[in-house]
Amino acid sequence: MTALMIGLTGSTLAEVDVEALRHPAVAGAILFARNFVDAAQLAALCAAIRAAAPGALIAVDQEGGRVQRLRGGFTELPPLQRIGSLHAHHPAAARRAARLHAEIMATEVLAAGLDLSFAPVADLARGNLAIGDRAFDAAPEACAELAAVYADTMQRVGMAATLKHFPGHGSVVADTHHDRAIDTRSAATIFDADLLPFATGVLAGARAVMMAHVEYPAVADEAAGYSRWWIEGLLRGALGFRGVVISDDIGMVAGAALGDVAARLAAHRDAGCDLILVCDPGLVATALDAAPALKLRATPRLARQLRGRLPAAQRRARESSTWGQRAARLAALLESQDP
């Protein structure tokens, strides 16, 4: 069964948001900077979401660097590429930095009342306009090692790790927010390089994978998130992944290439996505209108797979007297990059 995760209109719940959250196809909401003012407002928003739809999941992109939606009152996290740069000279220190980064991020997000941040980025840092310094490294081995450490730490804290963007968004230049992205490399090249961090992360137990809106014509005709070959054949079949498969945002230009909203939803569903992101509030009503005919529906099983361990994280955050010291240790590690 496939469900939707929707974007909300602002920093408080509008009536249209409440109605959308209560739709049987909706599993929860993804928050952006437009939904955040400060910690008190965020707590009130999360409480309102759970009051409107008690089973709702609440997600965010809290990667660090330029993709960090929650800022005031949250640790300013560096981009993952800073950790990759450290790995080149001090691999053990980089692994420690990845653990600290993941621990701080996941605990803060959970303690604020959310369930998950879609992290870590497992793409290679090879010049993609959308990825940039969001990725650990250009080298597959370093990226695989650090992504696995990051995912493992998140899940120890109590947050499901989401490897993104499968099977690899980093080696094609185009930004899928604004353009179609077509990666013309051979299957062997993609498998030997970009796929390694995802395969390693799956072995490390990551509970979710987000698909790329990238086309790989040497492998399959459709973009990966619309491709049964990539999802059912490779990810679930060859790699043995048993977790949640998540689409990237259907509002991106690359995601829209397939057709109208209903066509995009149907294609993601048929390919094997369990959760489809509808991040633009302007597309939510259209998606909900299409949902009954497409038999989209949220299920308790999906929520269980992605639900964060909020009470434990909230206790941990309250009881910790060294949280600022953890952030300071992370900063100190990253400043020790010179060989």
N, C-alpha and C positions, 0 to 999 in steps of 0.2 A: 504494500500500500504506500502511495506517495502523498506527501503533505507539503504545505507551503510555509515559509517563514517570511514575514512581511515587514516592510519599513513603516514607521509611524510618522505622523505629520510634524510634531514639535516637541517641546519640553514638558508638556502636560498632555494627558489623553483627551483627545477630542471625541465626540460621540461617534464619529465615523470610525475612529480607531477601535473603540469599544465594540462596535458591531462587527468589525472585521475580525478582531481577536476571538470573538465567540462563534465564528463560522466553523463548521465541522471540518473543513479542509485545512484550517490554520493550526500549526503546531506551536507557534510563538512569534516573537518579534526580534529583529536585529536593530540595534541602536547605532546612531551616528552622532557626529558633533552637533547636529541640529537638535538632538534630543538631550543634550547635556548642558547644564549651567554650572552646577556645583554638586558637592557630595550630598547635601541635604535634598536638593531637588531630585537627584538621581534615585535616592532611597524612596522618595515619595512616588516617583514614576514607576519604579519596580513594584512597589506595593500596590499601586493602582492597576498595573497590568495583571498581577496575580489575583487581585480582587475581581477584576473583570473576567478573567479566564484562569481559574485556579491551576490548571495543568500546563499553562503556557511555559515554554522555554524562552529565556532571554539571552541574547547573544550580542557580541560586539567584535570589532576588529581592534585589538589592543596589542599590536605587534611591537610597538616602540618605533622611535624615529618619526618619520612623516606620517605613518599610519598608526596613530594613537588617538582614538576618539575621546577618551576620558583623560583630562589633564589636570585641572585645578584640584588639588587634594590627592593626586595620584603621583607616584614616582615617575619622573621623566625618564623613560627607558631609551637607551641608545638603539640605533638600528642594528639588525643582526649581523650586517657586514663588519661591524667593529669587532665582533667576536671571531668571525672568520679571519680577519687580519691578524688577530692575536694568535690564532691556531698555526699560522705559518711559522712562527718562531717558538711558541710555547704551547704545544698541544694540551698539556695537562691543565695549564691555566685557562685555556679556552674552554675546556670541558667544564671547569669550575664556574667560569663566567656564564656559560649556557645554563647551568643549573641554577645559579643565582637569579639570572634574568627570568627564567621560567617560573621559579618559585615566587619571586616578587610579583610578577604579572598575574599569575593565576590566583594567588592568595588575595591580592587587592581586588581583583574583579569578582571573585566569589564572595568576599566579605562585603562588597557593595550591594549584593543581592542578585547578581547575574549568575547564569549557569556556565557560560563558556565564552572564550575568545577564540575566534577562528585562527589558530596558530598551531605549529610553526609553518612559515614558508619553507618549503623543501625544494624550491626551484634553484637552478644554478644562476649565479651572478655573472651573466654573460652579455649584458648590454640591453636587456629588454627595457623599454621606456616605462612600463608600468611597475616592473619589479625593482630595478635599480639596487639600492643598498638594503632593500628588504630581505635579500637572500644572504646566506652565510658566506658563500665562496663560489668561485668559478670551478673549482676542482670537485668532481663528483664524490671522491672519497672523504674529503674534509666536510663537505655539505652533508653527506650521509651520516657521518659520525656525530656531528653537532645536532642535526635534526633529531636523531634517535635519542640523544641525551636530553634534549629539550622536551620531546614528547613524553619520555619516561618520567621526567620531573613533574610536568604538568599533572600527569595522572596519579603520581604519588601524593600530590597536594589535594587532588579531588576533582580535577577538571579533565574532561575528555579532550585529547589532543586531536587536531584536525590538520592533516598533511595537505598542503596546497601548493601548486595547482596541477593536479595529475593530468598527464604523465610528465609534465615539465613545461613551464611557461618562459623560462629564462633565456632560451637560445634563439628566439625569434625577436626581431626588433619592435614590431608593432605593439601599441598599447590597445588592448581589447576593449577598453572603455570607449575608445574613439574610432577604431578601425578594425577590419577583419585581420586576423593574424594567421598567416599560412606558413608553416614550417616545412620546407621542401626536402629536408634531410632524409637519408635512408632509415629504414627501420632499425638496422643494426647500429647505426650511430646513436639514435635516440635511446635504444635499449642499453647500450654500453655506457652512456653518460647520464642523461637526464633521469632515467628511470631508477638509477641506483639509490638515491636518497629515499624514494618512496618505498622501494622494496625493503630497505633497511628499516624504515619507520614502521612498516607493516609487521615485520618480524619483532620489532620492539613493543608491539601491542597497541599502536595508535588505534583509537576507536572510531575515527572518522577520516574521510578523504574528500577534499573538494576538487571538482573537476575544472579543467582549463577550457576556456572558450577558444581554443586554438585548433586549427585544422592541420592534420598531418597526412597529406594526400598519398604519400608513399606507403601508408599503413591502412588508412580507412578514409572513406569519402567525407564523412561528417566530422564536425568539430567534436572533440573528445567527450564533452558533456552530453552530446546528442548521439553518441556512438555505443551501440550494444557491444561491438567488438572490444572497445577499450574497457568498458565497465564490466560486462559479464564474462567476456573472453579472457582478457588479460588481468584486470584487477582482482576480480572474484575467482576466476578460474586458475590462471597460472600463478598468481601471487597468493591465492588463498585468503583474501581479505573477507572478513565476516562482519565488519562494522557498517557504519552509516555512510552512504554515498550522497554528497551534497553538490548541487549545481552551483556554478557561479551566478552572479546576478543576471536575470533575464533582461534587464534594462540596458545592459552594455550594448554598444554598437555591434560587436562581434556576436553577441548572443541573439541580437535581433535579426541577423542575416537570414535566419530560417523562415521568417514570416511573422504573422501577427502573434499576439500573446497566447492565444489558445494553441496555435501550432507549436510554439516554443514549449509550452507546458506539456503537450502531448509527446513531443520528441524526447524531452528529458525523462518523462515517465516511462516511455517505451524502451529507452536505453538502459534503464535500471536505477535512476536516481531515486533515493528515498526522501530527500528534502530538496525543495526548489526555492531559491531565494528570489523574492520580489521586493527589491529594496526601495524602489521609487514609489512613494505613496500614490502618485498619479496613475500607476498601473495596477494598484491593488484591487480596485472595484472590478476592473475588466477581468483580472485573474479569478476573482471569486465568482463572477458570473459564469466563467467557463468551467469551474471546478466540478459542479455536479455531473455534467455530461462526461467529463473525463474520469469520474469516480475517484477524485482526489480526496483523501481523508487522513486526518491525524490519528495516530494510534498510541495507546499507552506504552507499547513496546518501544517506539521511537523515543518517546520522552525518557523512558528508563535508560536507554542507551546513552543519552546525552546529558542527563540531569547532573548538575554539579552538586557537590557535597557542601552546601552553603553553611549549615550550622557549625560544622567542624572548622571551616575556614574562618568564620566570624569569630569563633572562640579563639582560634590561633592568632588572629590579628589583634584581638583585644589583649591577649595575655603576653604577646611578644613585647619585650622591652628593648629589643635589638633591631627593630625593623630599619631604622635609619642607618644602623651600622652595616646591614646587609647591602643596602644601596651604595654605601661608601666603599665597601669591599669590592663590589662590582666595578665601580668607577676606578678604583685603584688597579684592579686587574687590567682593565682596558687601557690604562695609561702606561702599562709596563710592556708595550708592544715592541719597543726597540730591541733588536737582537743584541 
